[in-house]
Amino acid sequence: MSLLPFLKANPDPSEECVVNEARRQLLRGGLGAVALSQLLSAAPKAEGGVPGLPGLPHFAPKAKRVIYLHMVGAPPQHDLFDWKPKMKDWFDKDLPESIRSGQRLTTMTAGQARFPIAPTVFKFGKHGKSGMELSELLPWTAKMADDITLIRSMNTEAINHEPAITFIQTGFMIAGKPCIGSWVSYGLGSMNQDLPAFVVLNAKHTHPKANVQAISARLWSAGFLSGQYSGVSLRSGGDPVLYINNPDGVPTPMRRRMLDALGQMNQLTAEKLSDPETRTRIAQYEMAFRMQASVPELTDIKSEPESTFKLYGEAAREGGTFANSALMARRLVERGVRFVQLYMRGWDVHGLLPEVLPAQCKDVDQACYALVQDLKQRGMLDDTLVIFGGEFGRTIYSQGKLTPTDYGRDHHPRCFSLWMAGGGTKGGYTHGETDEFSYNIVKDPVHVRDFQATLLHLLGIDHERFTYKFQGLDQRLTGVEKAHVVKALLA
Amino acid sequence: MWPYRDWVIQAFNRNLRFDQFVLWQVAGDLLPNRTMEQQIASGFQRCNVTTNEGGVIPDEVQAMYDKDRADTTGAVFLGMTVGCASCHDHKFDPISQKDFYALTAFYRNTLQRPLDGNIYDTPPVLLVPRPEDRSRWQSLPADEAAARAAIAAARTAAAPGFNAWFTKGRYKKVKLPVAGELFRLPAGEMSFEAKQSRELPSQPLFARNRPFSIAVRFFLPKSTESLTVLSQLQRYPEDKARGIAVEVNDRRPFLRLVGDDNKAIQVRGTNDRRLAVDAWQHLTVTYDGSGRRDSLALFVNGEAVPYEGANESLFDLMGEIETKAPLRLGGDGNKRFFAGGKISDLRLYPRALGVDEARTIALWPEFSRGDRAAAEHYYLVNVDPGARQAYQHLAALTAERLAIRRRGAITHVMQEKTNSLPMSNILYRGQYDQPRDKVEPAVPGVLPPLPAGAPKNRLGLAQWLVDANNPLTARVTVNRFWQEIFGTGIVKTADDFGSQGEAPSHPELLDWLAIEFRESGWDVKALLRLMVTSAAYRQAAIATPAKLQADPDNRLLARGPRFRMDGEMIRDYALAASGLLTAKIGGPSVKPYQPDNVWETVAMDGSNTRFYKRDSGENLYRRSLYTFWKRSAPPANMEIFNAPTRETCTVRRERTNTPLQALVTMNDPQFVEAARALAQRALLAEKNNPAGQLQLIARTVLARPLDDREQTITQSAYRDYLRHYDSYPADARKLLAVGESKADASLPPAEFAALTMVTNQLLNLDEVVTK
């Protein structure tokens, strides 16, 4: 990790001599990274280019960065990832009580008189060297079956969106705890001094009838960790980062001149009052100025060659689409952003599944393939963890009216599918199995906690040792109950 | 909910005793002979986040609300992290799990239901008339009672005349006396099956500036589905529409006028008087042609439906409702139908009918069949002069009542059930579906008990909180005020006075302040005056190396406090300095400048807070506490300065120092416009005197003149700005155009723009955002 950019960020003379001494020692080979970061942590924290906690990562990481593509609303596993051919014979038959065995229902289907099974109307095929079974709706994902680890045995207890997304993001169903990106930003710091460590993207979907659920800015909040670890939203309309652009009539040289004068006056204040916060504020204004240059550079996709748009699809040219966001995610990690969280809505197929799902898949499939291949081509896939999944699964039985061509699926916590690529995961590997109905797990369950533990493990972090003391408890992303790293996924 | 905010503001302004402030907010509704004010104050308990998400389980949601209220009570009044005891006994403090649930029990006898119904006026609510309407609101019921008595008297007086008229069969010759009918369906019943609707020629009657009434008799099938009885809607891509619709949703009738961008004004029936299913209903809906959000009315079976919320819609109608789409019976032209329903009578009028006319139409079939009661109503309303006058008088009073309701505001309040007592169950490991032992309301055992004679309900809890024997409330409160003034509380962890929190830096001071506060009569202004006039506060904020060494965080008050202002204050400060801040107090929330797409990214499609429509004029320049707050997407410039989202109780804010904050004060149009406005003031006050202009700005934002070095720096910058804006007049024009207010066109643009940049620079000074 290059520390030199960080060293420039702190103009305070008294800090500089501490840091220069450290630099001399480092060049002499005397200091380890741990001790150096301890010295540096005494300097005022600038957002970006901050080393993480001393002692982290606990061991050599496989992944240095994460791109987490969260499909809000919960994609249906029967129609995409978890092939259950036997269900064809079960069309319109009731789900046996022995299979349901007391699973609580949401209040949306609790009133249904019947739970008729809705086999998928879509075809599956076997793909890649491992013969991974994937739906015809995901032809591009199928092309990269050898690159992904598909987990079919994810499970959770949450049965509704709000608590479920909060759970998979923060480790707790009730809001207030930090999300994964904030933990990672806090623990590992950032690799770029001009961009935030943790960036959030929100992608739009195309089908007008897709069922949209509300999400909330608290999903990327830092909870009880300091607010500087919150995700920064990179927006597709207007200012890419809020307030990044100077007002009309204030060109960059005017802003620079103002910052020079401002800095000089603040320096006088610093000398008069010796408040460390003043010096930090001077540094932060300089960082803001650098962001004003780095963010437009980041979002200017016109500089990408034609081959990029061929790979991601034409939709990547349009701001706010999933394809555009996936491309942005690659550009972000290329520039040293540590954690990119993407949310895309419209997957909540309670009804009109055969009509809406193909459109949702079309919105994402090629771009997912493109992202993974793009990272691979740049030699970044091995240390970038890509994740794709929702917050729970969906029911084998139909919600609402079932016909041979139309059905919907309700929420289902007991099993769902999620894939990962790169960052130390095994390619061409399927983990876990569900029963014939994709209702219960029969082999190798992976609880949401286990997923979080594994994610941290790939980043070189022991989830049990990575804690933050708050309200008397050593808080962990994975919570208080036991969580296991899924070793089988590791390459 | 803003009447509650108004109450809080007035309470502070008139220095309401803090014990009363607490008492009313915890249990104002339960006070004997409660006033409207005290009821409004109980809205404090209604500030929690609620939900109506499809699929949620009411018991689970209720458990979350209970925990929220108990946690808040603990944090705000007791400095106790009671929430840690929701799944098990507190690991560190003497709070058992039983204590926790006993505390929630106080809040569990409420009429508020777990699901909020996706409406803004979830009961229990209170109508708060405007101040100028309040006395009339008090006197109206008596007048209405007198009018009803007059009707009864007139009825008796008219009886002989009516009997004669009825026996002679005069009613048979009478035509419906409601004049001006524009359209009527031919006689006969129309039935509707699933996915069936009938199209009639389009009605030009339905237009924004034309009043109309629709009187329809229909059969409501056995269903709680969403049904459309009739509509005239032009459909557009992306599920948008324009026009009108008469609907029944969950057995409540609706009239909606849909204008631009799918935004509608609407009127609907009340929750407690839903339509009976499997039965015939008569509905008259009217529109007065004004486009205002309260321009609609609803009459069910001839009875006026009282407004459940004075402002049914948050906005006036935007755009047109006129379309060439057909008048459609039994559907909305998209996904909604009227399966199993029937229509037997439909009449349209080019004016807004009154209640008596609506009732006449509603009763017409009975009247035609010779039903005596219907005939009597007709006779009294239309024939007998004395009765007619009495009815008209009552109608006028009803209209007055409706008008006061419409002008008033709704606020959420607490209201207890009358047929049960508060109680709770211990939830095993905090799980909503694992209730164990019942517990009665009780305060934590380690603290003194409820005062003698206090009821075992919220009122008792409130009395206990402010009782002289309660060792906590005063201490926690003075600590919070100390935090406000000095930046950090005497107990740094202001919501945790327990063993995992920090010990007080000055325990004797804390105790002394608590007792002073209580003995003074819980006088907040006196307490704050005491703090800001103290020697400790009045110290200069100069840190020397020795002080930084001995007291790095200034906990020992080796120097005066110095910390960055809260986000609201920073914005208010810029507005006040610029002269743009309005002095108006109170009223509904406002929507100042906000970047695009902050709300849309998170909102549901049908949400009424999906699209942010900025206000204009004065509403852009109110104090920040009036800004409309969407909790899932809070105002960006506040959030960046650590304003909490308000989803849970927060008594202590972080104070970060980030580049995103720099971007706000440099680039947010609110701040840029404020800089321009202040520059304008300086230019007008100190004509042709740049040095004077500079000093005016400095004195305004810094409360002191610039010293020589600062003047040199700033004047040098000013010259460079001026040079640029002299050479690039287009830039000057653009900069001066930021913000809605108009820049004074008589001022020389280059100087004006240059001085705006100077002001922008000064407003960003560390010294300005810090206090």
Chai-1 contact restraints between the chains, C-beta under 6 A:
chainA,res_idxA,chainB,res_idxB,connection_type,confidence,min_distance_angstrom,max_distance_angstrom,comment,restraint_id
A,E47,B,T658,contact,1.0,0.0,6.0,A-B,restraint_1
A,E47,B,P659,contact,1.0,0.0,6.0,A-B,restraint_2
A,T106,B,G55,contact,1.0,0.0,6.0,A-B,restraint_3
A,T107,B,G55,contact,1.0,0.0,6.0,A-B,restraint_4
A,M108,B,G54,contact,1.0,0.0,6.0,A-B,restraint_5
A,M108,B,G55,contact,1.0,0.0,6.0,A-B,restraint_6
A,N160,B,E53,contact,1.0,0.0,6.0,A-B,restraint_7
A,N160,B,G55,contact,1.0,0.0,6.0,A-B,restraint_8
A,N160,B,V56,contact,1.0,0.0,6.0,A-B,restraint_9
A,N202,B,T601,contact,1.0,0.0,6.0,A-B,restraint_10
A,P208,B,E238,contact,1.0,0.0,6.0,A-B,restraint_11
A,P208,B,D239,contact,1.0,0.0,6.0,A-B,restraint_12
A,V212,B,M604,contact,1.0,0.0,6.0,A-B,restraint_13
A,V212,B,D605,contact,1.0,0.0,6.0,A-B,restraint_14
A,A214,B,V602,contact,1.0,0.0,6.0,A-B,restraint_15
A,A214,B,A603,contact,1.0,0.0,6.0,A-B,restraint_16
A,A214,B,M604,contact,1.0,0.0,6.0,A-B,restraint_17
A,I215,B,V602,contact,1.0,0.0,6.0,A-B,restraint_18
A,S216,B,V602,contact,1.0,0.0,6.0,A-B,restraint_19
A,S216,B,S632,contact,1.0,0.0,6.0,A-B,restraint_20
A,A217,B,A633,contact,1.0,0.0,6.0,A-B,restraint_21
A,G227,B,N642,contact,1.0,0.0,6.0,A-B,restraint_22
A,G227,B,E654,contact,1.0,0.0,6.0,A-B,restraint_23
A,G227,B,T656,contact,1.0,0.0,6.0,A-B,restraint_24
A,Q228,B,T656,contact,1.0,0.0,6.0,A-B,restraint_25
A,Q228,B,T658,contact,1.0,0.0,6.0,A-B,restraint_26
A,G237,B,D596,contact,1.0,0.0,6.0,A-B,restraint_27
A,G237,B,N597,contact,1.0,0.0,6.0,A-B,restraint_28
A,G238,B,P595,contact,1.0,0.0,6.0,A-B,restraint_29
A,G238,B,D596,contact,1.0,0.0,6.0,A-B,restraint_30
A,D239,B,P595,contact,1.0,0.0,6.0,A-B,restraint_31
A,L242,B,P595,contact,1.0,0.0,6.0,A-B,restraint_32
A,L242,B,A636,contact,1.0,0.0,6.0,A-B,restraint_33
A,Y243,B,L663,contact,1.0,0.0,6.0,A-B,restraint_34
A,Y243,B,V664,contact,1.0,0.0,6.0,A-B,restraint_35
A,Y243,B,N667,contact,1.0,0.0,6.0,A-B,restraint_36
A,Y243,B,D668,contact,1.0,0.0,6.0,A-B,restraint_37
A,I244,B,L663,contact,1.0,0.0,6.0,A-B,restraint_38
A,N246,B,N667,contact,1.0,0.0,6.0,A-B,restraint_39
A,P247,B,N667,contact,1.0,0.0,6.0,A-B,restraint_40
A,P247,B,V672,contact,1.0,0.0,6.0,A-B,restraint_41
A,P247,B,V738,contact,1.0,0.0,6.0,A-B,restraint_42
A,D248,B,K734,contact,1.0,0.0,6.0,A-B,restraint_43
A,G249,B,D731,contact,1.0,0.0,6.0,A-B,restraint_44
A,G249,B,K734,contact,1.0,0.0,6.0,A-B,restraint_45
A,G249,B,L735,contact,1.0,0.0,6.0,A-B,restraint_46
A,M254,B,H724,contact,1.0,0.0,6.0,A-B,restraint_47
A,R257,B,D720,contact,1.0,0.0,6.0,A-B,restraint_48
A,M258,B,M757,contact,1.0,0.0,6.0,A-B,restraint_49
A,M258,B,Q761,contact,1.0,0.0,6.0,A-B,restraint_50
A,A261,B,I713,contact,1.0,0.0,6.0,A-B,restraint_51
A,A261,B,A717,contact,1.0,0.0,6.0,A-B,restraint_52
A,A261,B,Q761,contact,1.0,0.0,6.0,A-B,restraint_53
A,L262,B,Q761,contact,1.0,0.0,6.0,A-B,restraint_54
A,L262,B,N764,contact,1.0,0.0,6.0,A-B,restraint_55
A,Q264,B,I713,contact,1.0,0.0,6.0,A-B,restraint_56
A,M265,B,E710,contact,1.0,0.0,6.0,A-B,restraint_57
A,M265,B,I713,contact,1.0,0.0,6.0,A-B,restraint_58
A,M265,B,L765,contact,1.0,0.0,6.0,A-B,restraint_59
A,N266,B,D766,contact,1.0,0.0,6.0,A-B,restraint_60
A,T269,B,D766,contact,1.0,0.0,6.0,A-B,restraint_61
A,T269,B,E767,contact,1.0,0.0,6.0,A-B,restraint_62
A,L273,B,A541,contact,1.0,0.0,6.0,A-B,restraint_63
A,L273,B,I542,contact,1.0,0.0,6.0,A-B,restraint_64
A,S274,B,A543,contact,1.0,0.0,6.0,A-B,restraint_65
A,D275,B,A543,contact,1.0,0.0,6.0,A-B,restraint_66
A,D275,B,R562,contact,1.0,0.0,6.0,A-B,restraint_67
A,E277,B,N657,contact,1.0,0.0,6.0,A-B,restraint_68
A,T278,B,D766,contact,1.0,0.0,6.0,A-B,restraint_69
A,T280,B,N657,contact,1.0,0.0,6.0,A-B,restraint_70
A,R281,B,N657,contact,1.0,0.0,6.0,A-B,restraint_71
A,R281,B,D766,contact,1.0,0.0,6.0,A-B,restraint_72
A,Q284,B,N657,contact,1.0,0.0,6.0,A-B,restraint_73
A,Q284,B,T658,contact,1.0,0.0,6.0,A-B,restraint_74
A,Q284,B,P659,contact,1.0,0.0,6.0,A-B,restraint_75
A,Q284,B,A662,contact,1.0,0.0,6.0,A-B,restraint_76
A,Y285,B,A662,contact,1.0,0.0,6.0,A-B,restraint_77
A,M287,B,P659,contact,1.0,0.0,6.0,A-B,restraint_78
A,A288,B,P659,contact,1.0,0.0,6.0,A-B,restraint_79
A,A288,B,A662,contact,1.0,0.0,6.0,A-B,restraint_80
A,A288,B,L663,contact,1.0,0.0,6.0,A-B,restraint_81
A,M291,B,P659,contact,1.0,0.0,6.0,A-B,restraint_82
A,Q471,B,T81,contact,1.0,0.0,6.0,A-B,restraint_83
A,G472,B,F92,contact,1.0,0.0,6.0,A-B,restraint_84
A,G472,B,Q500,contact,1.0,0.0,6.0,A-B,restraint_85
